[in-house]
Each structure stands twice: as C-alpha cells, then as structure tokens.
Amino acid sequence: MLKKMSLGVKLNLIMISIFLVIVVSTGLILSVILEKNAKKVVSDQAFMLMETMGSVRDYTSKQVNPELSPRLETEEQFLSQTVPAYSAREVFEGLRNHEQYSEFFYKEATLNPTNLRDKADEFETTEIVEQFRVQSDLKELTGFRPLPSGKIFYVARPLAVSQESCLQCHSNPSVAPKSLLATYGTENGFGWKLNEIVGAQVISVPASKVFAAARRSKFLFIGILSGFFLTAAVLINLFLKLSVIQPLKQMSHLAKQVSTGNMAQEFQHNSHDEIGVLAASLNRMKVSLEMAMNMLNQN
C-alpha cells in the first residue's frame, strides 16, 4: 500500500506520526510537572496559613490569656478571647471575608470540644485525629479531601494538652470557671488529660481551581505546539511541492517525451541541489541519446 502512495502522502504520514508521539510524550511530561507544581502551590499556601494561625495561638496564650484569665470567675459570660483556638478561628474567619480566601478553611477539629463548632466530623476523626492518637510521634499529615464543592488540600497538626493550665477548663466541671459553665454548660469539653491528643489543627485550601488552571495550561501549550506543527507542515508541504514534486513531474514528462522520440523539449532547473543535479543528468542523457540517434540515421 505504501508503494502506491505519493511522496507528499508519505511525508505527511511520517509528520503526523512524529506529531502524535511528541504530543503524547509532552502531555505526559507536562501533566507530571504541572501537577507537581500545582500541589506545591496549594501546599505552600496551606503551610503559610498554618504557621500564621500558630502565631495567633501563641500570642493569645502568652499575652491575652494572662491578662483576661482573672476575670473568668467574675464575668457572667465566658471570655472566649482567652482561648487560643477561638482567637485563631476568629482571625481566620476575618480572612475568609475576602473573596480570594472565601473557600479556605481553618478548624481545630476536636473529639470533645467545649464549643461544638469545633467538633471533628467523621473524616477528621478517623483520618486525622485518630491517626495522631495512634502514632504519637506523627507531627503532620497532608492529603486531599473530596468535597461537593471540589477537591481540597489539607495540612493537619496534632493538638495535645501540653499545659496544666488547660485542665482548669477541661478536666472536671467542678474546677472549671463559673463563666465557662454558664456559657457552655457541663456536657462538653471535659475529661481531658495532660499530654493527651484531643484534636487536630487543620488548614484546608481549595485545590480544584489550581489543578484546573494547570490542566488549562497543559492544553494551551499543546494547542500552541499543534499550531506550530501545523504551520511547519504547511511550509514543508509547500516546499516539497515547489522544490521536489513539481520538478520531478516535469522531468517525468520530459523523459516520456524523449522516449517517444520528441527531442525538442528540455528541462531547466537553476538550483544546484540534488534535483538540479538530476535535471542536468537527464538533459545530458537526452543530448547523448539525440547524438546516438543522429549517428544511427547517418549510417
């Protein structure tokens, strides 16, 4: 079948094969590179926010809590501002008021929290908190979590009862501040023990948009590559037609005319490439054949 194809068809088949190999290999390589870069982007965002929330917690614990804790016994309502988890959550909620951060989430997912908004859901309980409780030397967890709104990337760190002062509000209702009991009751947030891992600090960053942008970049690059290839294919076909196929057709026509005895035609090709050499050889052959025919006629 290939023997019946013209040079142009054969060349185009070769170029298409090369193009497909390049596109497939480039697509695979780009997918790996862009996915790795996308993961780095979302993880960098998550780690930066995690460190920021850690700084907020430290500030509350070291500077705000000592100033307000004496008022816990005298105030009618509990001063939530004394709790590092509350401060971090409120600061992050303020950040989420900005549109570009509206899909970011921060939570101190706790198995038995005082404030039920910090209650760990099923995924946070089984996949994060329990992992930290089982592996006490595990300092960090990262991964992707599917949600109805799209895939998110999370960074989690264990929350442990590291100071005895925490037990004032979480060991037993009988020793807890009256304002805490008045605000939250006696059912939740008690029974904690020193050095026990009670929850996890979790930052969630939307990943779907970043990965979608990476896919768009991949398809854009492949589209640009296809455009360049198409342009190159048109130019190569044009060059092949003007520099190879047309001269070969003209030489074929000349050879046919010479074979029937018509010696009047001659093919002129001004270039000195292989086609020019072939044309010169054909013309010399025609002249030699004409001379031979004249000698035969004379004899």
C-alpha positions as CSV (number, residue, x, y, z in Angstrom):
1,M,0.0,0.0,0.0
2,L,2.8,2.4,0.8
3,K,4.3,1.8,-2.6
4,K,1.2,3.3,-4.2
5,M,1.3,6.5,-2.1
6,S,2.8,9.7,-3.4
7,L,5.8,11.4,-1.7
8,G,3.5,14.1,-0.1
9,V,1.2,11.5,1.5
10,K,4.2,9.5,2.8
11,L,5.8,12.6,4.2
12,N,2.5,13.7,5.9
13,L,2.0,10.3,7.4
14,I,5.6,10.5,8.9
15,M,5.0,14.0,10.2
16,I,1.6,13.0,11.8
17,S,3.3,10.0,13.5
18,I,6.0,12.2,14.8
19,F,3.5,14.8,16.0
20,L,1.4,12.2,17.8
21,V,4.5,10.9,19.6
22,I,5.6,14.4,20.6
23,V,2.1,15.4,21.8
24,V,1.6,12.2,23.9
25,S,5.0,12.4,25.5
26,T,4.8,16.1,26.0
27,G,1.3,15.8,27.5
28,L,2.5,13.1,30.0
29,I,5.6,15.1,31.0
30,L,3.6,18.3,31.4
31,S,1.0,16.5,33.4
32,V,3.6,15.4,35.9
33,I,5.3,18.7,36.1
34,L,2.2,20.9,36.3
35,E,0.5,18.6,38.9
36,K,3.7,18.7,41.0
37,N,3.8,22.5,40.7
38,A,0.0,22.8,41.5
39,K,0.5,20.7,44.6
40,K,3.4,22.8,45.7
41,V,1.3,26.0,45.2
42,V,-1.6,24.8,47.4
43,S,0.7,23.2,50.0
44,D,2.7,26.5,50.3
45,Q,-0.5,28.4,50.9
46,A,-1.6,25.9,53.5
47,F,1.7,25.8,55.4
48,M,1.9,29.6,55.4
49,L,-1.6,29.9,56.9
50,M,-0.9,27.1,59.4
51,E,2.2,29.0,60.7
52,T,0.2,32.2,60.9
53,M,-2.6,30.5,62.9
54,G,0.1,29.0,65.1
55,S,1.5,32.5,65.8
56,V,-2.0,33.8,66.7
57,R,-2.4,30.9,69.2
58,D,0.9,31.7,70.8
59,Y,0.1,35.4,71.1
60,T,-3.2,34.6,72.7
61,S,-1.7,32.0,75.1
62,K,1.2,34.2,76.2
63,Q,-0.2,37.7,76.1
64,V,-4.0,37.8,76.0
65,N,-4.9,34.9,78.3
66,P,-2.7,36.1,81.3
67,E,-4.5,39.5,81.1
68,L,-8.0,38.2,80.9
69,S,-8.0,34.9,82.9
70,P,-8.5,36.6,86.3
71,R,-11.9,37.8,85.0
72,L,-13.2,34.3,84.2
73,E,-14.6,33.9,87.7
74,T,-16.2,37.3,87.9
75,E,-17.7,37.7,84.4
76,E,-21.2,36.3,83.8
77,Q,-20.3,35.2,80.2
78,F,-17.1,33.3,79.4
79,L,-14.4,35.4,77.7
80,S,-13.7,33.2,74.7
81,Q,-10.9,35.6,73.7
82,T,-8.7,33.9,76.3
83,V,-8.8,30.6,74.3
84,P,-6.1,30.3,71.6
85,A,-8.3,28.2,69.4
86,Y,-11.1,30.8,69.5
87,S,-8.7,33.6,68.6
88,A,-7.2,31.6,65.7
89,R,-10.6,30.7,64.4
90,E,-11.9,34.3,64.6
91,V,-8.8,35.7,62.8
92,F,-9.2,33.2,60.1
93,E,-12.9,33.9,59.7
94,G,-12.0,37.5,59.2
95,L,-9.5,36.5,56.4
96,R,-12.3,34.5,54.8
97,N,-14.3,37.6,54.3
98,H,-12.0,38.4,51.5
99,E,-13.3,36.8,48.3
100,Q,-10.0,35.2,47.3
101,Y,-9.9,33.3,50.6
102,S,-13.6,32.5,50.9
103,E,-13.0,28.8,50.2
104,F,-10.2,28.4,52.7
105,F,-11.0,26.8,56.0
106,Y,-9.4,26.6,59.4
107,K,-10.6,24.3,62.2
108,E,-9.3,22.9,65.4
109,A,-11.1,19.6,64.9
110,T,-11.6,18.3,68.4
111,L,-13.1,15.0,69.6
112,N,-14.8,16.5,72.7
113,P,-14.8,20.3,72.3
114,T,-16.3,22.9,74.6
115,N,-17.6,24.8,71.6
116,L,-19.5,22.4,69.3
117,R,-18.4,24.3,66.2
118,D,-15.0,22.7,66.7
119,K,-16.5,19.2,66.8
120,A,-14.5,16.9,64.4
121,D,-16.5,15.4,61.6
122,E,-16.2,11.7,60.6
123,F,-13.4,12.3,58.2
124,E,-11.4,14.5,60.6
125,T,-12.0,11.9,63.4
126,T,-11.0,8.8,61.6
127,E,-8.4,10.0,59.0
128,I,-6.7,12.7,61.0
129,V,-7.2,12.8,64.8
130,E,-7.2,9.1,65.3
131,Q,-4.0,8.8,63.2
132,F,-2.3,11.3,65.6
133,R,-3.6,9.4,68.6
134,V,-2.3,6.0,67.3
135,Q,1.0,7.4,66.1
136,S,2.2,9.7,68.9
137,D,5.4,10.6,67.0
138,L,3.5,11.7,63.9
139,K,3.8,15.5,63.7
140,E,2.0,16.4,60.5
141,L,-0.5,15.0,58.0
142,T,-1.2,16.2,54.5
143,G,-3.6,15.0,51.8
144,F,-6.6,15.7,49.6
145,R,-10.2,15.5,50.7
146,P,-13.1,15.4,48.2
147,L,-16.0,17.7,48.9
148,P,-19.1,18.5,46.9
149,S,-17.6,21.9,46.0
150,G,-14.4,20.3,44.8
151,K,-11.2,18.7,45.9
152,I,-9.3,20.4,48.8
153,F,-5.8,20.0,50.1
154,Y,-5.3,19.9,53.9
155,V,-2.5,20.2,56.4
156,A,-3.1,18.9,59.9
157,R,-1.0,19.0,63.1
158,P,-1.9,17.4,66.4
159,L,-3.4,19.3,69.3
160,A,-2.3,18.0,72.6
161,V,-3.0,19.1,76.2
162,S,0.6,20.4,76.8
163,Q,0.0,22.7,79.8
164,E,-1.7,22.0,83.1
165,S,-3.5,25.4,82.8
166,C,-5.6,23.9,80.0
167,L,-7.1,21.4,82.5
168,Q,-8.6,24.3,84.5
169,C,-11.4,24.5,81.9
170,H,-11.3,20.9,80.6
171,S,-10.6,18.4,83.4
172,N,-13.7,18.5,85.5
173,P,-16.8,20.8,85.7
174,S,-16.2,21.2,89.4
175,V,-13.0,23.1,88.9
176,A,-14.0,25.0,85.7
177,P,-14.6,28.8,85.8
178,K,-18.3,29.6,86.5
179,S,-18.5,31.8,83.4
180,L,-17.5,28.8,81.3
181,L,-20.2,26.7,82.8
182,A,-22.8,29.5,82.4
183,T,-21.9,29.9,78.7
184,Y,-21.3,26.3,77.6
185,G,-22.8,24.0,80.3
186,T,-21.2,20.9,81.8
187,E,-21.8,18.4,79.0
188,N,-18.9,19.1,76.6
189,G,-15.2,19.7,76.7
190,F,-14.4,17.9,79.9
191,G,-12.4,14.8,80.8
192,W,-9.2,15.9,79.0
193,K,-5.9,14.6,80.3
194,L,-2.4,16.1,80.3
195,N,-0.4,15.2,77.1
196,E,-3.5,13.7,75.6
197,I,-4.1,14.4,71.9
198,V,-7.6,15.8,71.8
199,G,-7.8,17.0,68.3
200,A,-6.0,18.4,65.2
201,Q,-5.3,21.8,63.8
202,V,-6.5,21.6,60.2
203,I,-6.0,24.1,57.3
204,S,-7.9,23.4,54.1
205,V,-7.0,25.0,50.8
206,P,-9.1,24.7,47.6
207,A,-7.2,22.7,45.1
208,S,-9.6,22.2,42.3
209,K,-9.1,25.6,40.8
210,V,-5.3,25.3,40.9
211,F,-5.3,21.9,39.2
212,A,-7.9,23.2,36.7
213,A,-5.6,26.0,35.8
214,A,-2.7,23.6,35.5
215,R,-4.8,21.5,33.0
216,R,-5.7,24.6,31.1
217,S,-2.0,25.5,30.8
218,K,-1.3,22.0,29.5
219,F,-3.9,22.2,26.9
220,L,-2.9,25.7,25.9
221,F,0.7,24.6,25.5
222,I,-0.4,21.6,23.4
223,G,-2.6,23.9,21.3
224,I,0.3,26.2,20.7
225,L,2.5,23.3,19.8
226,S,-0.1,22.0,17.4
227,G,-0.3,25.4,15.8
228,F,3.4,25.5,15.2
229,F,3.4,21.9,13.9
230,L,0.5,22.8,11.5
231,T,2.4,25.8,10.3
232,A,5.5,23.7,9.8
233,A,3.6,21.0,8.0
234,V,2.1,23.6,5.5
235,L,5.5,25.1,4.9
236,I,7.1,21.7,4.4
237,N,4.4,20.6,2.0
238,L,4.7,23.8,0.1
239,F,8.5,23.4,-0.1
240,L,8.1,19.8,-1.1
241,K,5.6,20.7,-3.9
242,L,7.6,23.5,-5.4
243,S,11.1,22.1,-4.9
244,V,10.6,18.3,-5.4
245,I,7.3,17.2,-6.7
246,Q,6.8,19.7,-9.5
247,P,10.4,19.3,-10.8
248,L,10.0,15.5,-10.7
249,K,6.8,15.7,-12.6
250,Q,8.4,17.9,-15.2
251,M,11.3,15.6,-15.6
252,S,9.0,12.6,-15.8
253,H,7.1,14.4,-18.6
254,L,10.4,15.1,-20.3
255,A,11.5,11.5,-20.0
256,K,8.2,10.4,-21.5
257,Q,8.6,12.8,-24.4
258,V,12.1,11.7,-25.1
259,S,11.0,8.0,-25.0
260,T,8.6,8.7,-27.9
261,G,11.3,10.4,-29.9
262,N,10.5,14.1,-29.1
263,M,13.9,15.6,-28.5
264,A,12.9,19.3,-28.7
265,Q,12.0,19.7,-25.1
266,E,14.5,20.4,-22.3
267,F,14.1,20.8,-18.6
268,Q,15.8,23.8,-16.9
269,H,16.4,23.8,-13.2
270,N,18.6,26.6,-11.9
271,S,19.3,25.3,-8.4
272,H,22.4,23.2,-7.6
273,D,20.7,20.8,-5.2
274,E,20.1,17.1,-5.8
275,I,17.1,18.0,-8.1
276,G,19.4,20.3,-10.1
277,V,22.0,17.5,-10.5
278,L,19.3,15.1,-11.6
279,A,17.9,17.6,-14.1
280,A,21.4,18.2,-15.5
281,S,22.0,14.4,-15.8
282,L,18.6,14.0,-17.6
283,N,19.5,16.7,-20.1
284,R,22.9,15.2,-20.7
285,M,21.2,11.8,-21.3
286,K,18.8,13.4,-23.7
287,V,21.7,15.0,-25.6
288,S,23.6,11.8,-25.7
289,L,20.5,9.9,-26.9
290,E,19.9,12.5,-29.6
291,M,23.5,12.2,-30.8
292,A,23.3,8.5,-30.9
293,M,20.1,8.6,-32.9
294,N,21.7,11.0,-35.4
295,M,24.7,8.7,-35.8
296,L,22.3,5.8,-36.5
297,N,20.4,7.8,-39.0
298,Q,23.6,8.8,-40.8
299,N,24.8,5.1,-41.0
